[in-house]
Amino acid sequence: MLDVPLWLWTAFAVTVLVSLAVDLLAHREAHVIGFKEAAAWSGVWVSLALIFGAVVFVVLGTTPGVEYTTAWLLEKSLSVDNLFVFALIFAYFRVPRAYQHRVLFFGVMGALVFRGIFLAAGVAVVSRFTAVLFAFAAVLFYSTYKILKGEEESFDPGKSFAVRLLRKVMPVRDEYAGMKFFVKEAGKRVATPLLAVVAAIEAADLIFAVDSVPAVLAVSDDAFIVYTSNAFAILGLRALYFLLAGLLDRFHYLSKGIALILAFIGVKLILQASHKTINSSIPEIPSPVSLAVIVTVLAVSVALSIRRPIQPAEAGTAPAGRNGNGVAPVSADEHLPADGRESGAGADETQRPGDPPQDS
């Protein structure tokens, strides 16, 4: 484990908290996030991540710095799948674009907490039972197989555990109430569909953690490196979503690239576990090599997607992600007016935004 000075942990915590506070204040009024605004915020989050990485290089050394950069880029690439699911959830609940940033803000806060718990548990398990890395590798190989085979696991936001639990705890009203999560009806506190959307986002992140956590533990088993890199990758998810909304389906080779990265990380885990549990003469893959492979695969995947655009006949089929969720982004507010209420024409009178679809 690295000997991380307390001031560096404090600097990280302050940076995250101040950044979230500034972001929340900047978006306290509901509005649609445009391309320029999303690009500016993406630049801010990437810059913060790289600046913090430079500090890690200077304070902790070259190896931790390379591990941080590799882990951050790895999580950043894997998080592309989250964007597809965000689009699915927003379309399912018909969330107006003006409210989507608020949902993702609280979704990210929950993700920071849950990832911290999962990563801490993962680091603790790996430090005591190194052989568990073989199991982690198997998880990554299975994810690779699903992507390459194009197998789909249907993700129904309305039937996720978090949303079903929310409905058992309190009633969910029919209509949105601006950016509010709770309102009072007949003297009782009820949830708005916006809270159900946040619950669905959190449930989706728990699913993605299944292979994100083993993947990052292949890069480093140090709690500081794995959590800070994950945190900065997660913080930039919202801006990345609004930046790439409507463009995700064009990068149709990216899912294959992610599959190759997961397979590579799986091999890295096996060699790492074998080196520690079987024979120390078994070579490990150095972090600089891992970083180079991830950068190369991502660059080639994007370049191929641009050079070989998807054919019109295939345009309606989105690429399957690492959990089989291929969903083309949808402008959810096409179905709702600006206030988030369903319009009378063409709306399903029997279906609530907070409820799963009903059979007619």
N, C-alpha and C positions, 0 to 999 in steps of 0.2 A: 504493500500500500504506500502511496505517496505521502510524504510529510508536507501536507498543505497548510500554510500559515493561516491562522484564524482571520487575518485581515482580508485574505483573498476570498474566503467563503463569504465574509461580510460584504465585500465589494460586489460579489456576484448577486447576493440577495438584494442589496440596495439597487443595483442596476435593473434587476427584474421588476422590483416593486415600483420604482420611479417610472420605468418605461410603461408598465401597465397603467399607472395613474395618469400619465400624460396621454396615453392612447384613449383611455376612458373619457378624459376631459375633452379631447379633440373630437370625439364622436358622441358627445352627450346628447346632441340633437339628431333625430332620425333623418337620414338622407341616404341616397343611393351612392355607393362608392364607385367612382369612375376610374377609368384606366390610369389617368395621370396621378390621381391620389393614391391608387393601389401601388403604382410603380414607385412613388416617393416613399411610401411606408415600407415597401419591400427593400428599398435601398437602405432605409434606416435599420431594419432588423438584420440584414446581411452585414452591414457595417459594424453593428454592435457585436455580432458573433465573431467577426474576423478580428476586431480590436481586442476582444476578450481572449481570442486564440493567441494573439501576439503577446499578450500579458502572460499567458500560460507558458509560451516559449521562453520568455525572458526569466520568469520566476522559477519555473519547475524544470526547464530543460527541453532539449530537442525532442526526445522520445515522447514525453507527455504531450508536447505541442503537436506532434504529428498524430498521435492517438486521438487527441481532441478534434483536430481538423477532420480526420478520417471518420470518426464517429458522428460528427455533425453533418458531414456531407452524406453519409450513409442514411441517417435518419431523415435528412431532407429529401433524399431520393425516394425512400420508402413512403414518405408522407404524401406523395403525389396521389396514391390510392385513396387517402382520406378525402381528397378534393372531389373525387368521383362520388363518394358516399355523401359528402356534404350536399352535393347537387341533388342526389336522390332524396335525401331527407327534406330539403327545402321544397322540392317539387311535390313530395308526398303530402306535406302539411300546408302547401300553398303559402309559403312565407313570403311576404312582400320584400323586395330587395332592400328597402329602407330599413328593415328590421334585422337583416341577416348578420350585420356586423355585431350587433348586441348579442345575438345568440352565440356566435363564434367566440366572442370575448369571454363569456362565462364558460363556454365549452373548453376553451384553452386553459382557463384557471383550474377547472376540474381535472383536465389532462395532466397539468403540472403536478397536482397532488397525487393522482393515481399512479403516474409514471414513477414518481419518487418512491412510492410504496413498493411497486413491482421491482424497480431496479435495486432498491435496498435489499429486498428479499433475494433477488437473483445473485447479487454480490455475496451475500451471506452464505447462500447455498453453495456457490462455486468455490468459495474459500474453504469450505469444509468437505465438500464432496465433488472433487474435480471431475470424476467420471460422469457427472450429470451433463457435461458438455457434449457427450455423445448423444444424449437425448435431445439436447438443443439442436444439434446438427440434423437429427432426424426430422425435427419440426420444420427446419428450413428446407430440407430436401423435399418434404411433402408439399410445402407451399410452392416450391419450384415446379413440381410435377403438376399441380393443379393449374398453374398459369400456362404452362406449355401445352397441356391437354385441353385448355379452354373450358375446364369444368367450372360450373357456376354454383355458388351457394347463395340462394336467395336471401336477401337481407330485407326484412319487412320492418321498417321503423316503428310502425304502430304496434307490432307484436313483440318488440324488444323487451327484455326483462325490466329495464329502467322505466319505460313508459307504462308497462302493466302495473308495476309497483306504485307508480305515481297515481294511477287511477284508483288503486285500492286505498291509498292514503287520503286522497281528497278528490272531489269532483272536478272535472275539467269542463269549462264553459264552451259554448259553441263558437264564439267569435273572438277575434283578437281585440285587445284594448290598448292600442298604441304599443309602446314598448314595455308595458307592465306585465309582470309575471303573476300577480295576484290582484284580484278585485273582490269587492264585497257585493253579494247578491242576497237579498232578503235577510240581511244581517249576518250572513255566513261568508267566511273566507273561501274563495274558490280559485283554482288555478286557471290561467289562460292557456291557449294552445302553445304560446311561446315557451312556456315552461316545459311542456311535453317535447318540444323540439330540442331544448337543451338536454333533456334526459336521453333522447335518441342519439344526440351527438356524443354524449358521454358513453353510452352503450357501444357505439361504433368504435370509439377509441379503445375500449377494453378489448374488443375483438382484434384490433390491429396490434395491440401490445403483445399478442401471442408470439408473433415472429419478430417484432421490433426489438423486444428485450433480449432474446437470445442473440440476435444479430449484433447488437452493440456490445454485448458481453464478449463477443469474439474479438473485438477490437481492443478492449481494456476491461480489466476486472476491478478497476479503481472507482470507488463511488463518486469521487469528485469529477473525474473525466466523463463518466457515462451520464451522470445527471446534468451537468452543465451543458454538455453537447446536445443532449436531448431537449433540454429546456429552451435553448436558443433556436433549435430547429422548430419546436412547437410554437414558439412565440411568433414566428414568421408565417405560420400557416394561413392566418386570416387574410393578410395582404396578398399572399400567393394565390389564394382562391379567387379573390376579386381581380387579380392581374390576369389570370389564365382562364377565367370563366368564359366558356364559349370556344376555347381553343384546345381544351384537353383532348377531345376526340381526334384532333389532327396529329397528335404524337402517338400514333398507333403502334409504333415499335418500342415505345417506352416500357410497356408491360413485359416484353421479352427481355429487354435490358435488365429490368428489375429481377426477373427470374434468374438470369445469369449471375447477377450480383449475389442473390441469395444462395445460389449453388456454390459460388466461390467462397462465401463466408462459411457455408457448411463445411467445405473442405478445410478451411482455415481452423474451424473448431475441432475437427477430427485430429488434425495434425497437432494442434495445441494440447488437446487432451491426451493424445498418444505420447507426446513428449514428456508430459508430467506424470502419467500413470503407467506407461509401458516401458519406454526406453528413452533416456535423455538424448540419445544420438539421433532420434527422429527429428528432422528439421521442422521449424516453425516458419510461417510466412511473416516476414517483417512488416511492420505498419506502413513504411513508405511504399512497399509493393502493393499493399491493400489499397492505399490512397490512389496510387497510379491506376490500378485496375478499375476502381469505381469511377474515377474521372473519365477514363477512356471509354468504358462501356456506356456511360450516360451520354457522352459527346457523340459517339457513333450512333446510338439509338435515336437521338434528336436529329442528327444529320440525315440518317436514312429516312426518318419520317418526313422530313422536308423535301428530300430528293424524290421520294416515292410516295406521293400523297395517296390517301385512301381513295379507292374507286367509288364513283357515285352509287353503284349497286350495293356497296358495303357501308355506305355512309350512315345507315340507320343502326349499325351494329357497333357498339362501343367496345374497346378492348377490355378483356377480363383483367382484373387486378389481382393482387397477391392473395386476396380472399375471395376471388371469383366475382367481385362486384364491378361489372363494367357498366357505367351509367354516363350517358352524355349529359353535360350540364344543361339545366333548364332554367329559363327565367321564370321563377315561380310567380312573380307578380303579374305575369300574363293572365293568371286566373283570378286575380283579386284587384280591386281598386286600391288607391293609395292608403286608405284607412285600414286595410286588412280584412274587410268584410266581404263576404261572397256577394257577387252581383246576382240579380234575380235571373237574368237570361242565361240559360245553359248550366246553372249551378245545380248541384245535387242537393235538394232540400233536406234529404234524410241523412246526410253525412256531415259530421262535424270535423273541423281541421284537427281537433285533438283525438279523433277516433279513427280506427282502421276502416277501410272501405267496407260497405255493406252490400250484400247481394241484393239485386233488384228482383 
